[in-house]
Amino acid sequence: MSVLTAVVAEAVGAESSSGQISPFAFGGFALAVLLLLLWITTRINIDR
C-alpha cells in the first residue's frame, strides 16, 4: 500500500499547489482501483 499512499500524497500536493490533480496521480489511483476490482473478481470466480 505504500504506492497508494505515495499517489494520494502526490494528488494532495498537486491539488494544493495548482488546484488540479496530477494526471500521473489520477492514473495511478485508477490503475490501483482497477487492479483491486480484478483481484476481487478473480477471488469470487475461483471456484467455478
LUMMARSE-732981 format. One record per atom (N, C-alpha, C): residue in one letter; atom name; x, y, z; residue number from 1. Coordinates in steps of 0.2 Angstrom, whole numbers, plus 5000, padded with zeros to 4 digits. Atoms other than C-alpha are relative to their C-alpha. Layout:
<aa->A	at->CA	east->X	north->Y	up->Z	i->NUM>
...
END
This chain:
<aa->M	at->N	east->5004	north->4994	up->5000	i->1>
<aa->M	at->CA	east->5000	north->5000	up->5000	i->1>
<aa->M	at->C	east->5004	north->5006	up->5000	i->1>
<aa->S	at->N	east->4996	north->4994	up->5000	i->2>
<aa->S	at->CA	east->5015	north->5012	up->5000	i->2>
<aa->S	at->C	east->4999	north->5004	up->4994	i->2>
<aa->V	at->N	east->5001	north->4997	up->5006	i->3>
<aa->V	at->CA	east->5012	north->5015	up->4982	i->3>
<aa->V	at->C	east->4994	north->5005	up->5000	i->3>
<aa->L	at->N	east->5007	north->4997	up->5000	i->4>
<aa->L	at->CA	east->4994	north->5020	up->4985	i->4>
<aa->L	at->C	east->5001	north->5007	up->5004	i->4>
<aa->T	at->N	east->4999	north->4994	up->4996	i->5>
<aa->T	at->CA	east->4999	north->5032	up->4999	i->5>
<aa->T	at->C	east->5005	north->5005	up->4997	i->5>
<aa->A	at->N	east->4995	north->4995	up->5004	i->6>
<aa->A	at->CA	east->5013	north->5040	up->4988	i->6>
<aa->A	at->C	east->4995	north->5003	up->4995	i->6>
<aa->V	at->N	east->5005	north->4997	up->5006	i->7>
<aa->V	at->CA	east->4999	north->5043	up->4974	i->7>
<aa->V	at->C	east->4996	north->5005	up->5004	i->7>
<aa->V	at->N	east->5005	north->4995	up->4996	i->8>
<aa->V	at->CA	east->4987	north->5051	up->4987	i->8>
<aa->V	at->C	east->5004	north->5006	up->5002	i->8>
<aa->A	at->N	east->4996	north->4994	up->4998	i->9>
<aa->A	at->CA	east->5001	north->5062	up->4994	i->9>
<aa->A	at->C	east->5002	north->5004	up->4994	i->9>
<aa->E	at->N	east->4998	north->4996	up->5006	i->10>
<aa->E	at->CA	east->5006	north->5067	up->4976	i->10>
<aa->E	at->C	east->4993	north->5004	up->4998	i->10>
<aa->A	at->N	east->5007	north->4997	up->5002	i->11>
<aa->A	at->CA	east->4987	north->5071	up->4972	i->11>
<aa->A	at->C	east->4999	north->5006	up->5005	i->11>
<aa->V	at->N	east->5001	north->4995	up->4995	i->12>
<aa->V	at->CA	east->4986	north->5081	up->4988	i->12>
<aa->V	at->C	east->5004	north->5006	up->4999	i->12>
<aa->G	at->N	east->4995	north->4994	up->5001	i->13>
<aa->G	at->CA	east->5002	north->5091	up->4985	i->13>
<aa->G	at->C	east->4998	north->5003	up->4993	i->13>
<aa->A	at->N	east->5001	north->4997	up->5006	i->14>
<aa->A	at->CA	east->4997	north->5094	up->4967	i->14>
<aa->A	at->C	east->4994	north->5004	up->5000	i->14>
<aa->E	at->N	east->5007	north->4997	up->5000	i->15>
<aa->E	at->CA	east->4979	north->5099	up->4971	i->15>
<aa->E	at->C	east->5001	north->5007	up->5004	i->15>
<aa->S	at->N	east->4999	north->4994	up->4996	i->16>
<aa->S	at->CA	east->4985	north->5112	up->4984	i->16>
<aa->S	at->C	east->5004	north->5005	up->4997	i->16>
<aa->S	at->N	east->4996	north->4995	up->5003	i->17>
<aa->S	at->CA	east->4998	north->5120	up->4973	i->17>
<aa->S	at->C	east->4996	north->5003	up->4993	i->17>
<aa->S	at->N	east->5003	north->4998	up->5006	i->18>
<aa->S	at->CA	east->4988	north->5121	up->4956	i->18>
<aa->S	at->C	east->4993	north->5000	up->5000	i->18>
<aa->G	at->N	east->5007	north->5000	up->5001	i->19>
<aa->G	at->CA	east->4970	north->5117	up->4960	i->19>
<aa->G	at->C	east->4998	north->4994	up->4996	i->19>
<aa->Q	at->N	east->5002	north->5006	up->5004	i->20>
<aa->Q	at->CA	east->4970	north->5101	up->4949	i->20>
<aa->Q	at->C	east->5004	north->4994	up->5002	i->20>
<aa->I	at->N	east->4997	north->5006	up->4998	i->21>
<aa->I	at->CA	east->4975	north->5083	up->4952	i->21>
<aa->I	at->C	east->5005	north->4999	up->4994	i->21>
<aa->S	at->N	east->4995	north->5002	up->5005	i->22>
<aa->S	at->CA	east->4991	north->5077	up->4943	i->22>
<aa->S	at->C	east->4997	north->4994	up->4996	i->22>
<aa->P	at->N	east->5002	north->5006	up->5005	i->23>
<aa->P	at->CA	east->4987	north->5066	up->4928	i->23>
<aa->P	at->C	east->5003	north->4993	up->5002	i->23>
<aa->F	at->N	east->4997	north->5006	up->4998	i->24>
<aa->F	at->CA	east->5000	north->5054	up->4935	i->24>
<aa->F	at->C	east->4997	north->4997	up->5006	i->24>
<aa->A	at->N	east->5003	north->5002	up->4994	i->25>
<aa->A	at->CA	east->4992	north->5053	up->4952	i->25>
<aa->A	at->C	east->4993	north->4997	up->4998	i->25>
<aa->F	at->N	east->5006	north->5002	up->5002	i->26>
<aa->F	at->CA	east->4975	north->5051	up->4944	i->26>
<aa->F	at->C	east->5000	north->4993	up->4997	i->26>
<aa->G	at->N	east->4999	north->5006	up->5003	i->27>
<aa->G	at->CA	east->4981	north->5037	up->4933	i->27>
<aa->G	at->C	east->5002	north->4994	up->5004	i->27>
<aa->G	at->N	east->4998	north->5005	up->4995	i->28>
<aa->G	at->CA	east->4990	north->5028	up->4947	i->28>
<aa->G	at->C	east->4994	north->4998	up->5004	i->28>
<aa->F	at->N	east->5005	north->5002	up->4995	i->29>
<aa->F	at->CA	east->4975	north->5028	up->4958	i->29>
<aa->F	at->C	east->4995	north->4996	up->4996	i->29>
<aa->A	at->N	east->5004	north->5004	up->5005	i->30>
<aa->A	at->CA	east->4964	north->5022	up->4943	i->30>
<aa->A	at->C	east->5002	north->4993	up->4999	i->30>
<aa->L	at->N	east->4997	north->5007	up->5001	i->31>
<aa->L	at->CA	east->4976	north->5008	up->4940	i->31>
<aa->L	at->C	east->4999	north->4996	up->5006	i->31>
<aa->A	at->N	east->5000	north->5004	up->4994	i->32>
<aa->A	at->CA	east->4976	north->5003	up->4958	i->32>
<aa->A	at->C	east->4993	north->4998	up->5001	i->32>
<aa->V	at->N	east->5007	north->5002	up->4999	i->33>
<aa->V	at->CA	east->4957	north->5003	up->4959	i->33>
<aa->V	at->C	east->4998	north->4994	up->4995	i->33>
<aa->L	at->N	east->5002	north->5005	up->5005	i->34>
<aa->L	at->CA	east->4955	north->4993	up->4943	i->34>
<aa->L	at->C	east->5004	north->4993	up->5002	i->34>
<aa->L	at->N	east->4997	north->5006	up->4998	i->35>
<aa->L	at->CA	east->4968	north->4980	up->4949	i->35>
<aa->L	at->C	east->4997	north->4997	up->5006	i->35>
<aa->L	at->N	east->5004	north->5002	up->4995	i->36>
<aa->L	at->CA	east->4959	north->4979	up->4965	i->36>
<aa->L	at->C	east->4993	north->4996	up->4998	i->36>
<aa->L	at->N	east->5007	north->5003	up->5003	i->37>
<aa->L	at->CA	east->4942	north->4975	up->4956	i->37>
<aa->L	at->C	east->5002	north->4994	up->4997	i->37>
<aa->L	at->N	east->4998	north->5007	up->5004	i->38>
<aa->L	at->CA	east->4951	north->4962	up->4945	i->38>
<aa->L	at->C	east->5002	north->4995	up->5005	i->38>
<aa->W	at->N	east->4998	north->5005	up->4995	i->39>
<aa->W	at->CA	east->4958	north->4954	up->4960	i->39>
<aa->W	at->C	east->4994	north->4997	up->5004	i->39>
<aa->I	at->N	east->5006	north->5003	up->4997	i->40>
<aa->I	at->CA	east->4941	north->4953	up->4969	i->40>
<aa->I	at->C	east->4996	north->4996	up->4996	i->40>
<aa->T	at->N	east->5003	north->5004	up->5005	i->41>
<aa->T	at->CA	east->4933	north->4947	up->4953	i->41>
<aa->T	at->C	east->5003	north->4993	up->5000	i->41>
<aa->T	at->N	east->4997	north->5006	up->5000	i->42>
<aa->T	at->CA	east->4945	north->4933	up->4952	i->42>
<aa->T	at->C	east->4999	north->4996	up->5006	i->42>
<aa->R	at->N	east->5001	north->5004	up->4994	i->43>
<aa->R	at->CA	east->4943	north->4928	up->4970	i->43>
<aa->R	at->C	east->4993	north->4997	up->5000	i->43>
<aa->I	at->N	east->5007	north->5002	up->5000	i->44>
<aa->I	at->CA	east->4924	north->4927	up->4968	i->44>
<aa->I	at->C	east->4999	north->4994	up->4995	i->44>
<aa->N	at->N	east->5002	north->5005	up->5005	i->45>
<aa->N	at->CA	east->4925	north->4916	up->4952	i->45>
<aa->N	at->C	east->5005	north->4994	up->5001	i->45>
<aa->I	at->N	east->4994	north->5005	up->5000	i->46>
<aa->I	at->CA	east->4940	north->4905	up->4958	i->46>
<aa->I	at->C	east->4997	north->4993	up->5000	i->46>
<aa->D	at->N	east->5003	north->5007	up->4999	i->47>
<aa->D	at->CA	east->4928	north->4890	up->4962	i->47>
<aa->D	at->C	east->4996	north->4998	up->4994	i->47>
<aa->R	at->N	east->5004	north->5002	up->5006	i->48>
<aa->R	at->CA	east->4919	north->4890	up->4945	i->48>
<aa->R	at->C	east->5004	north->4996	up->4995	i->48>
END
